[in-house]
Protein backbone atom coordinates (compact mmCIF):
# COMPACT_ATOMS: atom_id res chain seq x y z
CA UNK A 1 0.00 0.00 0.00
CA UNK A 2 2.81 2.43 0.81
CA UNK A 3 4.48 1.79 -2.57
CA UNK A 4 1.16 2.35 -4.36
CA UNK A 5 0.62 5.72 -2.66
CA UNK A 6 4.22 6.74 -3.45
CA UNK A 7 3.79 5.95 -7.14
CA UNK A 8 0.53 7.90 -7.28
CA UNK A 9 2.13 10.94 -5.66
CA UNK A 10 5.09 10.76 -8.07
CA UNK A 11 2.72 10.53 -11.05
CA UNK A 12 0.71 13.54 -9.84
CA UNK A 13 3.91 15.59 -9.43
CA UNK A 14 5.07 14.80 -12.97
CA UNK A 15 1.67 15.75 -14.36
CA UNK A 16 1.69 19.14 -12.64
CA UNK A 17 5.25 19.90 -13.81
CA UNK A 18 4.34 18.99 -17.39
CA UNK A 19 1.25 21.22 -17.31
CA UNK A 20 3.16 24.25 -16.02
CA UNK A 21 5.96 23.78 -18.56
CA UNK A 22 3.51 23.46 -21.45
CA UNK A 23 1.63 26.57 -20.29
CA UNK A 24 4.89 28.53 -20.14
CA UNK A 25 5.90 27.45 -23.65
CA UNK A 26 2.50 28.34 -25.08
CA UNK A 27 2.62 31.71 -23.36
CA UNK A 28 5.97 32.50 -24.93
CA UNK A 29 4.75 31.32 -28.32
CA UNK A 30 1.37 33.03 -28.49
CA UNK A 31 2.06 36.50 -27.26
CA UNK A 32 2.41 36.74 -23.50
CA UNK A 33 6.04 37.62 -24.11
CA UNK A 34 6.11 38.18 -27.82
CA UNK A 35 8.49 41.15 -27.99
CA UNK A 36 11.85 40.15 -29.45
CA UNK A 37 14.54 42.62 -30.46
CA UNK A 38 17.44 41.51 -32.63
CA UNK A 39 20.45 43.70 -31.95
CA UNK A 40 23.69 43.38 -33.89
CA UNK A 41 26.77 42.60 -31.86
CA UNK A 42 29.10 45.09 -33.66
CA UNK A 43 28.04 48.37 -35.25
CA UNK A 44 29.77 50.19 -38.05
CA UNK A 45 30.14 53.92 -38.73
CA UNK A 46 28.08 53.51 -41.88
CA UNK A 47 25.09 52.43 -39.77
CA UNK A 48 24.56 56.07 -38.78
CA UNK A 49 23.50 57.46 -42.17
CA UNK A 50 21.04 55.57 -44.40
CA UNK A 51 21.66 56.48 -48.05
CA UNK A 52 18.18 55.36 -49.07
CA UNK A 53 16.77 57.98 -46.68
CA UNK A 54 19.12 60.54 -48.25
CA UNK A 55 17.88 59.61 -51.74
CA UNK A 56 14.26 59.79 -50.52
CA UNK A 57 14.46 63.36 -49.16
CA UNK A 58 16.50 64.42 -52.18
CA UNK A 59 13.58 63.61 -54.48
CA UNK A 60 11.14 65.49 -52.22
CA UNK A 61 13.20 68.70 -51.95
CA UNK A 62 12.48 71.91 -53.88
CA UNK A 63 16.17 72.67 -54.43
CA UNK A 64 19.56 71.90 -52.92
CA UNK A 65 19.14 74.50 -50.17
CA UNK A 66 15.94 72.78 -49.11
CA UNK A 67 17.74 69.44 -49.38
CA UNK A 68 20.45 70.66 -46.96
CA UNK A 69 17.78 71.86 -44.59
CA UNK A 70 16.09 68.43 -44.60
CA UNK A 71 19.42 66.74 -43.93
CA UNK A 72 19.95 68.79 -40.76
CA UNK A 73 16.38 69.19 -39.54
CA UNK A 74 16.29 68.26 -35.82
CA UNK A 75 12.68 67.08 -36.19
CA UNK A 76 13.61 64.58 -38.94
CA UNK A 77 17.07 63.51 -37.71
CA UNK A 78 18.04 61.92 -41.01
CA UNK A 79 21.68 61.71 -39.90
CA UNK A 80 23.10 60.08 -36.80
CA UNK A 81 26.80 60.63 -37.60
CA UNK A 82 29.20 61.78 -34.88
CA UNK A 83 32.60 61.42 -36.49
CA UNK A 84 34.40 63.86 -34.19
CA UNK A 85 32.90 62.14 -31.13
CA UNK A 86 31.72 65.26 -29.33
CA UNK A 87 28.35 63.61 -28.47
CA UNK A 88 26.54 65.77 -31.04
CA UNK A 89 25.39 64.83 -34.50
CA UNK A 90 27.62 66.43 -37.13
CA UNK A 91 26.22 69.11 -39.38
CA UNK A 92 26.09 68.04 -43.06
CA UNK A 93 26.74 70.69 -45.68
CA UNK A 94 25.97 70.42 -49.43
CA UNK A 95 28.27 71.51 -52.29
CA UNK A 96 27.46 71.21 -55.99
CA UNK A 97 29.94 70.91 -58.88
CA UNK A 98 28.89 71.06 -62.56
CA UNK A 99 30.64 69.61 -65.62
CA UNK A 100 28.77 69.79 -68.91
CA UNK A 101 25.66 67.55 -68.47
CA UNK A 102 26.89 66.06 -65.19
CA UNK A 103 26.12 67.40 -61.74
CA UNK A 104 27.97 66.15 -58.65
CA UNK A 105 26.46 67.00 -55.25
CA UNK A 106 28.87 66.39 -52.37
CA UNK A 107 27.64 65.85 -48.80
CA UNK A 108 30.28 66.74 -46.22
CA UNK A 109 30.30 66.47 -42.41
CA UNK A 110 31.51 69.56 -40.56
CA UNK A 111 33.91 68.24 -37.89
CA UNK A 112 35.85 71.31 -36.75
CA UNK A 113 37.47 74.52 -37.81
CA UNK A 114 38.29 73.96 -41.49
CA UNK A 115 37.87 70.22 -40.96
CA UNK A 116 35.43 68.35 -43.20
CA UNK A 117 34.84 64.78 -44.31
CA UNK A 118 33.13 63.58 -47.50
CA UNK A 119 30.22 61.30 -46.60
CA UNK A 120 28.43 60.62 -49.90
CA UNK A 121 27.84 62.05 -53.35
CA UNK A 122 24.71 62.39 -55.48
CA UNK A 123 25.67 62.09 -59.13
CA UNK A 124 23.28 63.19 -61.89
CA UNK A 125 23.68 63.06 -65.64
CA UNK A 126 21.29 64.11 -68.39
CA UNK A 127 21.04 62.02 -71.52
CA UNK A 128 21.74 64.34 -74.45
CA UNK A 129 19.91 62.41 -77.12
CA UNK A 130 16.82 61.69 -75.04
CA UNK A 131 13.56 63.34 -76.09
CA UNK A 132 12.16 63.17 -72.53
CA UNK A 133 15.25 64.70 -70.90
CA UNK A 134 15.90 61.59 -68.83
CA UNK A 135 18.17 62.10 -65.81
CA UNK A 136 20.19 59.27 -64.24
CA UNK A 137 20.65 59.57 -60.48
CA UNK A 138 23.05 57.60 -58.28
CA UNK A 139 23.73 57.87 -54.54
CA UNK A 140 27.35 56.83 -53.96
CA UNK A 141 28.73 56.18 -50.47
CA UNK A 142 32.22 57.35 -49.61
CA UNK A 143 34.60 54.33 -49.88
CA UNK A 144 36.22 55.11 -46.53
CA UNK A 145 32.86 54.94 -44.72
CA UNK A 146 30.79 52.51 -46.88
CA UNK A 147 33.37 50.53 -48.79
CA UNK A 148 34.00 50.63 -52.56
CA UNK A 149 31.09 50.71 -55.04
CA UNK A 150 28.24 51.05 -52.56
CA UNK A 151 25.72 52.65 -54.94
CA UNK A 152 21.92 53.05 -55.05
CA UNK A 153 19.90 54.18 -58.08
CA UNK A 154 16.61 55.74 -56.96
CA UNK A 155 13.62 55.57 -59.29
CA UNK A 156 11.19 58.23 -58.17
CA UNK A 157 7.47 57.69 -58.62
CA UNK A 158 7.26 61.43 -59.33
CA UNK A 159 9.91 63.47 -61.13
CA UNK A 160 11.66 65.94 -58.75
CA UNK A 161 10.75 69.57 -59.51
CA UNK A 162 14.33 70.92 -59.70
CA UNK A 163 15.37 68.46 -62.44
CA UNK A 164 13.96 70.86 -65.01
CA UNK A 165 16.19 73.85 -64.24
CA UNK A 166 19.41 72.05 -63.32
CA UNK A 167 20.62 72.61 -66.88
CA UNK A 168 19.32 76.09 -67.47
CA UNK A 169 21.85 78.65 -68.64
CA UNK A 170 20.95 80.93 -65.75
CA UNK A 171 21.44 78.21 -63.11
CA UNK A 172 24.29 78.62 -60.62
CA UNK A 173 25.64 75.63 -58.66
CA UNK A 174 24.84 75.59 -54.96
CA UNK A 175 27.59 76.00 -52.40
CA UNK A 176 26.68 75.82 -48.69
CA UNK A 177 27.51 79.02 -46.74
CA UNK A 178 27.59 77.19 -43.36
CA UNK A 179 30.69 76.04 -41.50
CA UNK A 180 31.96 75.25 -38.01
CA UNK A 181 30.26 77.45 -35.39
CA UNK A 182 28.07 79.20 -37.97
CA UNK A 183 24.82 77.39 -38.69
CA UNK A 184 21.29 78.29 -39.84
CA UNK A 185 18.69 79.31 -37.28
CA UNK A 186 16.58 76.15 -37.71
CA UNK A 187 19.51 73.95 -36.71
CA UNK A 188 20.08 72.90 -33.10
CA UNK A 189 22.37 70.28 -31.65
CA UNK A 190 21.05 66.85 -30.74
CA UNK A 191 22.77 63.83 -29.30
CA UNK A 192 23.19 60.69 -31.43
CA UNK A 193 20.84 57.84 -30.65
CA UNK A 194 21.77 54.14 -30.42
CA UNK A 195 22.06 52.46 -33.79
CA UNK A 196 19.17 50.02 -33.28
CA UNK A 197 16.93 52.96 -32.35
CA UNK A 198 18.14 54.93 -35.35
CA UNK A 199 17.16 52.07 -37.65
CA UNK A 200 13.65 52.00 -36.25
CA UNK A 201 13.50 55.78 -36.52
CA UNK A 202 14.74 56.08 -40.11
CA UNK A 203 12.71 53.31 -41.76
CA UNK A 204 9.35 55.18 -41.76
CA UNK A 205 11.06 58.26 -43.28
CA UNK A 206 12.02 56.39 -46.47
CA UNK A 207 9.40 56.88 -49.16
CA UNK A 208 8.27 53.36 -50.05
CA UNK A 209 6.70 54.49 -53.33
CA UNK A 210 10.17 54.97 -54.76
CA UNK A 211 12.47 52.13 -55.82
CA UNK A 212 16.07 51.96 -54.62
CA UNK A 213 18.13 49.58 -56.73
CA UNK A 214 21.58 48.56 -55.57
CA UNK A 215 24.39 48.47 -58.14
CA UNK A 216 28.16 48.28 -58.09
CA UNK A 217 28.66 50.10 -61.40
CA UNK A 218 29.28 53.81 -61.44
CA UNK A 219 27.68 55.58 -64.40
CA UNK A 220 29.80 58.76 -64.27
CA UNK A 221 33.33 57.45 -64.26
CA UNK A 222 34.81 60.95 -64.13
CA UNK A 223 32.88 61.96 -61.01
CA UNK A 224 35.90 61.77 -58.68
CA UNK A 225 37.85 64.02 -60.99
CA UNK A 226 34.95 66.50 -61.22
CA UNK A 227 34.60 67.16 -57.50
CA UNK A 228 38.22 66.61 -56.50
CA UNK A 229 38.63 70.38 -56.10
CA UNK A 230 36.04 70.54 -53.31
CA UNK A 231 36.64 67.11 -51.75
CA UNK A 232 37.58 67.07 -48.05
CA UNK A 233 38.80 64.01 -46.13
CA UNK A 234 39.89 65.29 -42.73
CA UNK A 235 38.56 62.33 -40.72
CA UNK A 236 40.02 59.82 -43.17
CA UNK A 237 43.44 61.39 -42.97
CA UNK A 238 43.34 61.53 -39.17
CA UNK A 239 42.30 57.84 -38.94
CA UNK A 240 43.95 55.99 -41.81
CA UNK A 241 43.54 52.60 -40.09
CA UNK A 242 39.77 52.96 -39.69
CA UNK A 243 38.65 52.43 -43.29
CA UNK A 244 35.73 50.14 -44.08
CA UNK A 245 37.89 47.31 -45.42
CA UNK A 246 39.96 47.36 -42.24
CA UNK A 247 36.91 47.59 -39.98
CA UNK A 248 35.13 44.75 -41.80
CA UNK A 249 37.62 42.35 -43.29
CA UNK A 250 34.95 39.80 -44.23
CA UNK A 251 32.78 42.26 -46.18
CA UNK A 252 33.58 44.01 -49.46
CA UNK A 253 31.28 46.96 -48.78
CA UNK A 254 28.21 48.03 -46.87
CA UNK A 255 25.90 45.94 -49.04
CA UNK A 256 27.76 42.68 -48.38
CA UNK A 257 27.85 43.57 -44.69
CA UNK A 258 24.06 43.96 -44.63
CA UNK A 259 23.67 40.66 -46.50
CA UNK A 260 25.84 38.79 -44.03
CA UNK A 261 23.94 40.33 -41.14
CA UNK A 262 20.62 39.31 -42.68
CA UNK A 263 21.90 35.76 -43.10
CA UNK A 264 23.05 35.68 -39.50
CA UNK A 265 19.69 36.96 -38.30
CA UNK A 266 17.85 34.34 -40.37
CA UNK A 267 20.12 31.65 -38.96
CA UNK A 268 19.45 32.87 -35.45
CA UNK A 269 15.71 32.87 -36.12
CA UNK A 270 15.87 29.37 -37.58
CA UNK A 271 17.93 28.13 -34.64
CA UNK A 272 15.41 29.69 -32.26
CA UNK A 273 12.60 27.99 -34.14
CA UNK A 274 14.43 24.68 -33.98
CA UNK A 275 15.07 25.11 -30.26
CA UNK A 276 11.44 26.06 -29.77
CA UNK A 277 10.31 22.98 -31.71
CA UNK A 278 12.65 20.82 -29.69
CA UNK A 279 11.36 22.33 -26.46
CA UNK A 280 7.78 21.73 -27.65
CA UNK A 281 8.66 18.14 -28.50
CA UNK A 282 10.28 17.71 -25.10
CA UNK A 283 7.17 19.29 -23.55
CA UNK A 284 4.95 16.88 -25.45
CA UNK A 285 7.16 14.03 -24.33
CA UNK A 286 6.97 15.27 -20.77
CA UNK A 287 3.19 15.46 -21.17
CA UNK A 288 3.12 11.86 -22.33
CA UNK A 289 5.40 10.68 -19.54
CA UNK A 290 2.76 11.01 -16.81
CA UNK A 291 0.41 8.81 -18.85
CA UNK A 292 3.20 6.31 -19.26
CA UNK A 293 3.97 6.51 -15.58
CA UNK A 294 0.26 6.17 -14.86
CA UNK A 295 0.05 3.10 -17.04
CA UNK A 296 3.20 1.71 -15.45
CA UNK A 297 1.76 2.41 -12.02
CA UNK A 298 -1.45 0.67 -13.06
CA UNK A 299 0.56 -2.23 -14.39
CA UNK A 300 2.58 -2.27 -11.20
CA UNK A 301 -0.63 -2.20 -9.16
CA UNK A 302 -2.01 -5.05 -11.23
CA UNK A 303 1.27 -6.90 -10.84
CA UNK A 304 1.31 -6.31 -7.10
CA UNK A 305 -2.33 -7.40 -6.85
CA UNK A 306 -1.62 -10.53 -8.85
CA UNK A 307 1.49 -11.11 -6.77
CA UNK A 308 -0.54 -10.72 -3.59
CA UNK A 309 -3.18 -13.05 -4.95
CA UNK A 310 -0.61 -15.61 -5.95
CA UNK A 311 1.08 -15.25 -2.57
CA UNK A 312 -2.30 -15.68 -0.87
CA UNK A 313 -2.99 -18.67 -3.03
CA UNK A 314 0.46 -20.01 -2.29
CA UNK A 315 -0.04 -19.33 1.42
CA UNK A 316 -3.44 -21.05 1.42
CA UNK A 317 -2.26 -23.98 -0.69
CA UNK A 318 -0.19 -25.58 2.08
CA UNK A 319 -3.12 -25.30 4.48
CA UNK A 320 -5.45 -26.86 1.94
CA UNK A 321 -2.88 -29.54 1.23
CA UNK A 322 -2.52 -30.12 4.92
CA UNK A 323 -6.28 -30.36 5.33
CA UNK A 324 -6.54 -32.69 2.37
CA UNK A 325 -3.64 -34.73 3.63
CA UNK A 326 -5.14 -34.88 7.12
CA UNK A 327 -8.48 -35.87 5.60
CA UNK A 328 -6.75 -38.53 3.55
CA UNK A 329 -4.88 -39.72 6.62
CA UNK A 330 -8.11 -39.80 8.63
CA UNK A 331 -9.86 -41.69 5.88
CA UNK A 332 -6.93 -44.06 5.67
CA UNK A 333 -6.91 -44.49 9.45
CA UNK A 334 -10.64 -45.11 9.34
CA UNK A 335 -10.07 -47.65 6.61
CA UNK A 336 -7.26 -49.18 8.64
CA UNK A 337 -9.49 -49.24 11.70
CA UNK A 338 -12.24 -50.78 9.72
CA UNK A 339 -9.85 -53.35 8.30
CA UNK A 340 -8.50 -53.99 11.79
CA UNK A 341 -12.00 -54.38 13.10
CA UNK A 342 -12.77 -56.78 10.31
CA UNK A 343 -9.56 -58.71 10.91
CA UNK A 344 -10.24 -58.76 14.64
CA UNK A 345 -13.78 -59.92 14.07
CA UNK A 346 -12.49 -62.53 11.69
CA UNK A 347 -9.88 -63.55 14.22
CA UNK A 348 -12.52 -63.61 16.93
CA UNK A 349 -14.74 -65.67 14.75
CA UNK A 350 -11.84 -67.87 13.82
CA UNK A 351 -10.78 -68.20 17.45
CA UNK A 352 -14.34 -68.90 18.54
CA UNK A 353 -14.74 -71.43 15.82
CA UNK A 354 -11.43 -73.07 16.69
CA UNK A 355 -12.36 -73.01 20.29
CA UNK A 356 -15.74 -74.55 19.50
CA UNK A 357 -14.12 -77.19 17.38
CA UNK A 358 -11.60 -77.92 20.04
CA UNK A 359 -14.30 -78.14 22.62
CA UNK A 360 -16.27 -80.46 20.42
CA UNK A 361 -13.19 -82.46 19.70
CA UNK A 362 -12.32 -82.68 23.37
CA UNK A 363 -15.84 -83.67 24.27
CA UNK A 364 -15.87 -86.26 21.56
CA UNK A 365 -12.56 -87.58 22.68
CA UNK A 366 -13.64 -87.80 26.24
CA UNK A 367 -16.79 -89.42 25.33
CA UNK A 368 -14.96 -91.82 23.05
CA UNK A 369 -12.28 -92.59 25.58
CA UNK A 370 -14.71 -94.04 27.99
CA UNK A 371 -16.34 -96.33 25.56
CA UNK A 372 -13.57 -97.24 23.20
CA UNK A 373 -10.44 -99.45 23.62
CA UNK A 374 -6.80 -98.36 23.97
CA UNK A 375 -5.77 -98.48 20.35
CA UNK A 376 -8.53 -96.02 19.49
CA UNK A 377 -7.32 -93.59 22.09
CA UNK A 378 -3.69 -93.66 20.78
CA UNK A 379 -4.77 -92.87 17.29
CA UNK A 380 -6.92 -89.98 18.42
CA UNK A 381 -4.13 -88.05 20.20
CA UNK A 382 -1.94 -86.89 17.19
CA UNK A 383 -4.94 -85.66 15.22
CA UNK A 384 -5.84 -82.80 17.53
CA UNK A 385 -5.08 -79.16 16.40
CA UNK A 386 -5.07 -77.61 19.83
CA UNK A 387 -2.22 -79.07 21.83
CA UNK A 388 -3.04 -77.30 24.96
CA UNK A 389 -6.60 -78.37 25.11
CA UNK A 390 -5.75 -81.81 24.03
CA UNK A 391 -2.99 -82.16 26.56
CA UNK A 392 -5.33 -81.30 29.36
CA UNK A 393 -7.90 -83.66 28.10
CA UNK A 394 -5.37 -86.44 27.51
CA UNK A 395 -3.69 -85.95 30.82
CA UNK A 396 -6.96 -86.12 32.46
CA UNK A 397 -8.01 -89.13 30.46
CA UNK A 398 -4.56 -90.79 30.85
CA UNK A 399 -4.44 -90.21 34.57
CA UNK A 400 -7.74 -91.74 35.01
CA UNK A 401 -6.66 -94.63 32.88
CA UNK A 402 -3.33 -95.00 34.69
CA UNK A 403 -5.04 -94.82 38.05
CA UNK A 404 -7.22 -97.58 36.93
C-alpha positions in Angstrom: 0.0 0.0 0.0 2.8 2.4 0.8 4.5 1.8 -2.6 1.2 2.4 -4.4 0.6 5.7 -2.7 4.2 6.7 -3.5 3.8 5.9 -7.1 0.5 7.9 -7.3 2.1 10.9 -5.7 5.1 10.8 -8.1 2.7 10.5 -11.0 0.7 13.5 -9.8 3.9 15.6 -9.4 5.1 14.8 -13.0 1.7 15.8 -14.4 1.7 19.1 -12.6 5.2 19.9 -13.8 4.3 19.0 -17.4 1.2 21.2 -17.3 3.2 24.2 -16.0 6.0 23.8 -18.6 3.5 23.5 -21.4 1.6 26.6 -20.3 4.9 28.5 -20.1 5.9 27.5 -23.6 2.5 28.3 -25.1 2.6 31.7 -23.4 6.0 32.5 -24.9 4.7 31.3 -28.3 1.4 33.0 -28.5 2.1 36.5 -27.3 2.4 36.7 -23.5 6.0 37.6 -24.1 6.1 38.2 -27.8 8.5 41.2 -28.0 11.8 40.2 -29.5 14.5 42.6 -30.5 17.4 41.5 -32.6 20.4 43.7 -32.0 23.7 43.4 -33.9 26.8 42.6 -31.9 29.1 45.1 -33.7 28.0 48.4 -35.2 29.8 50.2 -38.1 30.1 53.9 -38.7 28.1 53.5 -41.9 25.1 52.4 -39.8 24.6 56.1 -38.8 23.5 57.5 -42.2 21.0 55.6 -44.4 21.7 56.5 -48.0 18.2 55.4 -49.1 16.8 58.0 -46.7 19.1 60.5 -48.2 17.9 59.6 -51.7 14.3 59.8 -50.5 14.5 63.4 -49.2 16.5 64.4 -52.2 13.6 63.6 -54.5 11.1 65.5 -52.2 13.2 68.7 -51.9 12.5 71.9 -53.9 16.2 72.7 -54.4 19.6 71.9 -52.9 19.1 74.5 -50.2 15.9 72.8 -49.1 17.7 69.4 -49.4 20.5 70.7 -47.0 17.8 71.9 -44.6 16.1 68.4 -44.6 19.4 66.7 -43.9 20.0 68.8 -40.8 16.4 69.2 -39.5 16.3 68.3 -35.8 12.7 67.1 -36.2 13.6 64.6 -38.9 17.1 63.5 -37.7 18.0 61.9 -41.0 21.7 61.7 -39.9 23.1 60.1 -36.8 26.8 60.6 -37.6 29.2 61.8 -34.9 32.6 61.4 -36.5 34.4 63.9 -34.2 32.9 62.1 -31.1 31.7 65.3 -29.3 28.3 63.6 -28.5 26.5 65.8 -31.0 25.4 64.8 -34.5 27.6 66.4 -37.1 26.2 69.1 -39.4 26.1 68.0 -43.1 26.7 70.7 -45.7 26.0 70.4 -49.4 28.3 71.5 -52.3 27.5 71.2 -56.0 29.9 70.9 -58.9 28.9 71.1 -62.6 30.6 69.6 -65.6 28.8 69.8 -68.9 25.7 67.6 -68.5 26.9 66.1 -65.2 26.1 67.4 -61.7 28.0 66.1 -58.6 26.5 67.0 -55.3 28.9 66.4 -52.4 27.6 65.8 -48.8 30.3 66.7 -46.2 30.3 66.5 -42.4 31.5 69.6 -40.6 33.9 68.2 -37.9 35.9 71.3 -36.7 37.5 74.5 -37.8 38.3 74.0 -41.5 37.9 70.2 -41.0 35.4 68.3 -43.2 34.8 64.8 -44.3 33.1 63.6 -47.5 30.2 61.3 -46.6 28.4 60.6 -49.9 27.8 62.1 -53.4 24.7 62.4 -55.5 25.7 62.1 -59.1 23.3 63.2 -61.9 23.7 63.1 -65.6 21.3 64.1 -68.4 21.0 62.0 -71.5 21.7 64.3 -74.4 19.9 62.4 -77.1 16.8 61.7 -75.0 13.6 63.3 -76.1 12.2 63.2 -72.5 15.3 64.7 -70.9 15.9 61.6 -68.8 18.2 62.1 -65.8 20.2 59.3 -64.2 20.7 59.6 -60.5 23.0 57.6 -58.3 23.7 57.9 -54.5 27.3 56.8 -54.0 28.7 56.2 -50.5 32.2 57.4 -49.6 34.6 54.3 -49.9 36.2 55.1 -46.5 32.9 54.9 -44.7 30.8 52.5 -46.9 33.4 50.5 -48.8 34.0 50.6 -52.6 31.1 50.7 -55.0 28.2 51.1 -52.6 25.7 52.7 -54.9 21.9 53.1 -55.0 19.9 54.2 -58.1 16.6 55.7 -57.0 13.6 55.6 -59.3 11.2 58.2 -58.2 7.5 57.7 -58.6 7.3 61.4 -59.3 9.9 63.5 -61.1 11.7 65.9 -58.8 10.8 69.6 -59.5 14.3 70.9 -59.7 15.4 68.5 -62.4 14.0 70.9 -65.0 16.2 73.9 -64.2 19.4 72.1 -63.3 20.6 72.6 -66.9 19.3 76.1 -67.5 21.8 78.7 -68.6 21.0 80.9 -65.8 21.4 78.2 -63.1 24.3 78.6 -60.6 25.6 75.6 -58.7 24.8 75.6 -55.0 27.6 76.0 -52.4 26.7 75.8 -48.7 27.5 79.0 -46.7 27.6 77.2 -43.4 30.7 76.0 -41.5 32.0 75.3 -38.0 30.3 77.4 -35.4 28.1 79.2 -38.0 24.8 77.4 -38.7 21.3 78.3 -39.8 18.7 79.3 -37.3 16.6 76.2 -37.7 19.5 73.9 -36.7 20.1 72.9 -33.1 22.4 70.3 -31.6 21.0 66.9 -30.7 22.8 63.8 -29.3 23.2 60.7 -31.4 20.8 57.8 -30.6 21.8 54.1 -30.4 22.1 52.5 -33.8 19.2 50.0 -33.3 16.9 53.0 -32.4 18.1 54.9 -35.4 17.2 52.1 -37.6 13.6 52.0 -36.3 13.5 55.8 -36.5 14.7 56.1 -40.1 12.7 53.3 -41.8 9.4 55.2 -41.8 11.1 58.3 -43.3 12.0 56.4 -46.5 9.4 56.9 -49.2 8.3 53.4 -50.0 6.7 54.5 -53.3 10.2 55.0 -54.8 12.5 52.1 -55.8 16.1 52.0 -54.6 18.1 49.6 -56.7 21.6 48.6 -55.6 24.4 48.5 -58.1 28.2 48.3 -58.1 28.7 50.1 -61.4 29.3 53.8 -61.4 27.7 55.6 -64.4 29.8 58.8 -64.3 33.3 57.4 -64.3 34.8 60.9 -64.1 32.9 62.0 -61.0 35.9 61.8 -58.7 37.9 64.0 -61.0 35.0 66.5 -61.2 34.6 67.2 -57.5 38.2 66.6 -56.5 38.6 70.4 -56.1 36.0 70.5 -53.3 36.6 67.1 -51.8 37.6 67.1 -48.0 38.8 64.0 -46.1 39.9 65.3 -42.7 38.6 62.3 -40.7 40.0 59.8 -43.2 43.4 61.4 -43.0 43.3 61.5 -39.2 42.3 57.8 -38.9 44.0 56.0 -41.8 43.5 52.6 -40.1 39.8 53.0 -39.7 38.7 52.4 -43.3 35.7 50.1 -44.1 37.9 47.3 -45.4 40.0 47.4 -42.2 36.9 47.6 -40.0 35.1 44.8 -41.8 37.6 42.4 -43.3 35.0 39.8 -44.2 32.8 42.3 -46.2 33.6 44.0 -49.5 31.3 47.0 -48.8 28.2 48.0 -46.9 25.9 45.9 -49.0 27.8 42.7 -48.4 27.8 43.6 -44.7 24.1 44.0 -44.6 23.7 40.7 -46.5 25.8 38.8 -44.0 23.9 40.3 -41.1 20.6 39.3 -42.7 21.9 35.8 -43.1 23.1 35.7 -39.5 19.7 37.0 -38.3 17.9 34.3 -40.4 20.1 31.7 -39.0 19.4 32.9 -35.4 15.7 32.9 -36.1 15.9 29.4 -37.6 17.9 28.1 -34.6 15.4 29.7 -32.3 12.6 28.0 -34.1 14.4 24.7 -34.0 15.1 25.1 -30.3 11.4 26.1 -29.8 10.3 23.0 -31.7 12.7 20.8 -29.7 11.4 22.3 -26.5 7.8 21.7 -27.6 8.7 18.1 -28.5 10.3 17.7 -25.1 7.2 19.3 -23.5 4.9 16.9 -25.5 7.2 14.0 -24.3 7.0 15.3 -20.8 3.2 15.5 -21.2 3.1 11.9 -22.3 5.4 10.7 -19.5 2.8 11.0 -16.8 0.4 8.8 -18.9 3.2 6.3 -19.3 4.0 6.5 -15.6 0.3 6.2 -14.9 0.1 3.1 -17.0 3.2 1.7 -15.5 1.8 2.4 -12.0 -1.4 0.7 -13.1 0.6 -2.2 -14.4 2.6 -2.3 -11.2 -0.6 -2.2 -9.2 -2.0 -5.1 -11.2 1.3 -6.9 -10.8 1.3 -6.3 -7.1 -2.3 -7.4 -6.9 -1.6 -10.5 -8.8 1.5 -11.1 -6.8 -0.5 -10.7 -3.6 -3.2 -13.0 -4.9 -0.6 -15.6 -6.0 1.1 -15.2 -2.6 -2.3 -15.7 -0.9 -3.0 -18.7 -3.0 0.5 -20.0 -2.3 0.0 -19.3 1.4 -3.4 -21.1 1.4 -2.3 -24.0 -0.7 -0.2 -25.6 2.1 -3.1 -25.3 4.5 -5.4 -26.9 1.9 -2.9 -29.5 1.2 -2.5 -30.1 4.9 -6.3 -30.4 5.3 -6.5 -32.7 2.4 -3.6 -34.7 3.6 -5.1 -34.9 7.1 -8.5 -35.9 5.6 -6.8 -38.5 3.6 -4.9 -39.7 6.6 -8.1 -39.8 8.6 -9.9 -41.7 5.9 -6.9 -44.1 5.7 -6.9 -44.5 9.5 -10.6 -45.1 9.3 -10.1 -47.6 6.6 -7.3 -49.2 8.6 -9.5 -49.2 11.7 -12.2 -50.8 9.7 -9.9 -53.4 8.3 -8.5 -54.0 11.8 -12.0 -54.4 13.1 -12.8 -56.8 10.3 -9.6 -58.7 10.9 -10.2 -58.8 14.6 -13.8 -59.9 14.1 -12.5 -62.5 11.7 -9.9 -63.6 14.2 -12.5 -63.6 16.9 -14.7 -65.7 14.7 -11.8 -67.9 13.8 -10.8 -68.2 17.4 -14.3 -68.9 18.5 -14.7 -71.4 15.8 -11.4 -73.1 16.7 -12.4 -73.0 20.3 -15.7 -74.5 19.5 -14.1 -77.2 17.4 -11.6 -77.9 20.0 -14.3 -78.1 22.6 -16.3 -80.5 20.4 -13.2 -82.5 19.7 -12.3 -82.7 23.4 -15.8 -83.7 24.3 -15.9 -86.3 21.6 -12.6 -87.6 22.7 -13.6 -87.8 26.2 -16.8 -89.4 25.3 -15.0 -91.8 23.1 -12.3 -92.6 25.6 -14.7 -94.0 28.0 -16.3 -96.3 25.6 -13.6 -97.2 23.2 -10.4 -99.5 23.6 -6.8 -98.4 24.0 -5.8 -98.5 20.4 -8.5 -96.0 19.5 -7.3 -93.6 22.1 -3.7 -93.7 20.8 -4.8 -92.9 17.3 -6.9 -90.0 18.4 -4.1 -88.0 20.2 -1.9 -86.9 17.2 -4.9 -85.7 15.2 -5.8 -82.8 17.5 -5.1 -79.2 16.4 -5.1 -77.6 19.8 -2.2 -79.1 21.8 -3.0 -77.3 25.0 -6.6 -78.4 25.1 -5.7 -81.8 24.0 -3.0 -82.2 26.6 -5.3 -81.3 29.4 -7.9 -83.7 28.1 -5.4 -86.4 27.5 -3.7 -85.9 30.8 -7.0 -86.1 32.5 -8.0 -89.1 30.5 -4.6 -90.8 30.9 -4.4 -90.2 34.6 -7.7 -91.7 35.0 -6.7 -94.6 32.9 -3.3 -95.0 34.7 -5.0 -94.8 38.0 -7.2 -97.6 36.9 
